[in-house]
Amino acid sequence: RKPDNAIYEYVVKECKVDPKESLFIDDRIKNLIPAEKLGFKTILFDRDSNNEYSDNYIRINKFSEIIRLIEKIDKIN
């Protein structure tokens, strides 16, 4: 279960994905941290703009923002 590292490692292995080419979106920072450590790009789905430490993350609060951010992240890399 999230945020245990094993679930992220399982996804990488079983889905044969490169974390550096993958995006992980979650509404809890504690779930983003292990994904980041494995190399995933992460986005915080932040319904609460007062979320502590949320300024350290790319944030969205609407699903419609996902495509815009994926395009932005892709241009950076």
LINTA-V684568 format. One record per residue. PSI is psi in radians with two decimals (* if undefined). Layout:
psi=<PSI,PSI>
This chain:
psi=<2.64,2.51,0.35,2.28,-0.55,-0.62,-0.66,-0.71,-0.66,-0.80,-0.79,-0.82,-0.90,-0.60,-0.09,0.92,2.66,2.06,-0.57,-0.28,0.29,2.69,2.29,2.17,2.30,2.79,0.13,2.20,-0.66,-0.40,-0.39,-0.59,-0.91,-0.55,-0.75,-0.71,-0.50,-0.16,0.00,2.54,2.44,2.64,2.36,2.08,1.70,1.66,-0.38,1.78,-0.12,0.22,2.11,2.36,0.08,-0.31,-0.25,-0.02,2.65,2.27,2.58,2.74,0.16,2.48,-0.50,-0.31,-0.25,-0.85,-0.75,-0.74,-0.63,-0.75,-0.72,-0.79,-0.72,-0.64,-0.58,-0.66,*>
